[in-house]
Amino acid sequence: MRPILLALAATLALSLPARADNVTVAVTAIVEHPALDAARKGVLDVLTAAGYKEGESLKFVFESAQGNPATAAQIARQFAGDEPNVIVPISTPSAQAVVSATRDIPVVFTAVSDPLGAQLVKNMDKPGGNVTGLSDMSPVGEHLALIKEIVPKVKTIGYLYNSGEANSVSLLAVLKAEAEKVGLTVVESAATKSAEVQGAARALVGRADAIYVPTDNTIISALEGAVAVAEESKLPLFTADTDSVSRGSIAALGFNYYDVGKQTGEIVVRVLKGENPGDVPVKTAAGSDLVVNKAAAAKMGVTLPESVLSRANKVID
């Protein structure tokens, strides 16, 4: 074949959608915990339903950074070198690492609260370049209303977060704005790694009337340490992540992360079928479940009101 024909063939190959028998999707997360694991499963299940069968027509690769940003960057570089059809980073730190590592491979991020603040895209409707994805921005105002309904005397909210995670810093700004509207004060306590979570929770004892944990992967990965402090101190603890309620928080109003993964998977399929990621608007996750834990509430000295129990999607006894 003549050189000009070879070049034309290569160009056409790059412009064609991935075949269902020749697809690699590389997934990475900053850490493993139930919510992020559920999101990953949702992505895989949608790919399977679309005809991309793992082990047959699909190679589905997963790497966890184990909470280490340097490892996240290393994984991102590795994936960029491997040149999969799509990279799916789960969580803000992993998404930032992947977007920094490649300008050519399609990237579909998920479980990122503030894609603009994290500098993943410049425009939600027209992201441009090789990046799109799904935001899981929490309904913070609704979270505060729920906390006030369950703990009517609350005046001060303790915010437990990783100050190095852009997602959590953005949510802190939103929390302060929403708290001011309803006459609440926010106090902060930061943990930059999982080993510091219990100590950071203990630092809120005597300073806060309730603890609020955002969708922060560092805190959620070591949630049991914070729960132990909350139970010991009778300090009500609430989370933005519904999967954390079964692990000991009193309540959460948020997304079902398996559904978040499925919504992300739908975007991945669109990209695999030939759509340019930069032309696909960044979506905000749909759905909001209320999950409550009666046993956890009792351990923290709280009785869940009937108004909350009656509308909960799931009640854990």
N, C-alpha and C positions, 0 to 999 in steps of 0.2 A: 504493500500500500504506500502511495506517495506521502511525503511528509505533510503536505497541506491537508490531505484526507485524514491522516492520523490526528492532526490537530483538531480538525472539525469533529471527528469521532469523540475525542476526549472532551471537547466542549459540550457536545450533545449529552454525553454520559453524565456530566456534572449537573446538567439542567433537568434531567429526568428524575421523577420521584423514585424513592427507594423501592425495590421490589420486595414483595412479602416473603421471598425466600432468601433475602440477602440483607438482613437488617441487624445492626448492633446499636443498642441503647445503653449508654453508660450512666449510672446513677451514683450520686455521692451525697452524703449527709455529714454535717459537722459532728454528730453523735448519734447513737442509737437510743431511742426511747419509744414508748408505745405510739405516740402521735406521729412521729416521723416514720416509724415502721409501717403504720397503717397507710400513710400517704404513699409510700413506696409500693405497697401491695395494690392500692387502688390503681396506680399507673400500670402495673403489670397486668392486672385483670382486664383493663380496657384494651391494652395491646392484644391480649389473648382473644378477646371478643371480636377485635378487628381483623383477626386472621394471622397475627404474628405470634406463632407458637414457640415458647421458649424451648430450646434444645433442638428445634426443627427449623423454623423459618426466622427465629429470633435468638440472638445472643444478648442476654440481659446481664450486665455486669454491675456489681455494687461494691463500693468501697466506703468505709466509715473513717472519718478523721479522728475518732475517739476523743473529741473535744479539743483538739490541738490545731490552731490556725495554721501553723507551719506545715502540719501534715495535710491539711486541706489544700494548701497551695501546691504541695508535692503531688497529690492526687490529681489536681486540676492540670498540672503540666503533663502528667502521665497520660491522662485522657486525651489531651490535645495532641500528643504524639501518636496515640493509637488511632486517631481519626475515626471515631464512631459516627453513625449517621446523626445521632442526636445525643447531647449531654443533658441530663436532668439533675441539677443541683437542688437539694432539699435543705432549706434554711438559708438565712442571710449570709453567714460567713462562707458557706460553701459556694453560694451563688457569686459572691464577690470574687472569690478565688478563681472560679471557672471563667467568668466574664473577663478577668484580667489575663487569663491564659490563652484565649483564642478569639480571633476576630473572624474566623471562617466557618467553624463548625457550628451548626444550629444549637442554640441553648434555650431550654424551656425550664425556667426556675419554678419552684413552688415553696409554700410555707415561708414567704417573705412578706413581712408586714408593710414595709415602706420601700418599694422599688425605686422611687425617685430619691428619697433620702439616702438610700444605700448606693446611689449612683449606678444602678444597673441599667436604667433606661432614662432618657431625657423627656419622654412623652409617653403617657399611658396608652393613648389612642393610636399613636404612630411611633412605636418604639424604635424602629429603624435598625440597621445593622443586622446582626445575627441572633438577636435576643428577644424573647418574649416570655410570658409565664403567667403565674397566678399569685395574687396577693391574698394574704389571710389577715388583713388589718382587723383588729379586734373592735367590737362595738363597746368601747370603753365607758361611754356614758351609761349604757344599759348595765354594765358590770357594777358601776357604782350604785345605781338604783337598786340592783339586787342585793348588794351588801347592806345598804341602808334598810331594806325591807326585812332582812334576816337579823341584822344587828342595829335596831333603831337608834341606839344611843351612840353610835360611832361618830367620832369627830375627827380622828386622825387615821389616815391610811398609811401603812408601812409598805413601801415598794421594794421588793426583793428582786435584784436583777444583776446581770453581768454588765458593768459599765463599758466593757470593750465590745459589746455586741450592738451594732448599729440599729438593729430592729428594736431592742429594748430601750435605747436612748430616745428613739423617735416616739415610742409609746409613752415614755416618761413625760415628754412635752405634752402629749395629748391628755394624759392622765391629770397633769397639773391644771390644764385649761378646763377640763370637765369637772374636776373637784372644786375649783373656784366657783363654778356656776351653782353648785349645791351646798356651798358652805363647808367644804371639807378641806383639811390640810394634809399634805403629802410629806412624809419623811422617807428618806432613801437609805438603803443598806445594800452595798455591792459585794458580790463574790465573783472573782475573775476566773475561778476554776471550781470544779465540783467539790474538792476537798474543803473549800471555804464556805460552802452553803450553810452548814449548820451554825457556824460562828456568826455569819451575817444575819441569820434569822434570830439568833440570840441577842444580837445588838439592837433588835427592834422591841424587845421586851421592856415594858415601862415607858416606851416612847410612842407606841401605836395602839390603837384600839382594835385593829384588824390588819392582817397581812394580805397583800395582793401580789400574786405571782403572774407576770405576763407570759406570753408565749416565748419564753427565754430558755433556750436549749440547755444552757449550763445549769440553771436552777432546776429545771424539770428533770434533768438526768440524775440529780441527787436530791429529789424532792423529799424522800423519806427522812432526811436529816432535818429539814425545815418542819415537817409534820411532827416529828418527835418534840421539837421545841414548842410548837403550838399546843400540843396536847399537855405537855408538862406545865406550861404557863397559862393555860386556858385562854389562849390568844387565837381567835378565829382566823383560819387561813382559807383563802379563796384563790382559785386559779382561773386563767383565761382558757386553759386547755381542758376540754371535757374528759380526755383520757386520764387525766391526773386525779379525777374525783375518786375513782376506785382505789387509788393509792393513798388516800387519806385527806384530801381537801374537802371542805364542806360542800362547795357547789361551784359550778362553772356554767357559763352561758357562752357557747361558742360553736365552732365547727366540728362536725364529725370528720376527722382527718382521713378516713378511708374515702369519704365522698370528695374531699379536697384532692386526693390523689386521682380519683376517677375524672374529676373535672380537668386536672392537669393532663391526664392520659389522653383526653379528647384533643387537647391542643397538640400533643406529641404526634398523634395520628395524622392530624392535618399537615403537620410539617413533613412527616414521612411520605405523605401523598403528594408533596411538591410545593406546598405553600411556603413563601418566604417568611421566616420568623419576624422580621422587621415590619411586615405588613399585617401581622396578627395583633390586635389590641391586647394589652395586658388586662386580664380580667380580675375581678375581686370575687373570692369564693362565695358561693351561695349556700344558704342554709344556716340555721342556728338552733342548736339543741340545748335544753336545760337539763343538767344532770345534778342530782343532789345525793349526799351521803349522810343518812340519819345517824349512823354509828359514829362517824367522824365528828358531826356536830355535837353529839352528846359528850364526847371526850374533850371537846374544847369549851364545854359549858354553854352550849347554844341549843335551843329548841327550834326546829324548823317550823315556820308558820304554815297553816293549812293552805293559805293563798299560794305559797310556793310549791308545796307538795302536789297540789291539785293540778298544776299546769306543767309539772316536770315531765320530760320525755322519758326519764329513767330515774328511779329511786333505788338507791343502794341501802339495804338494811344493815 
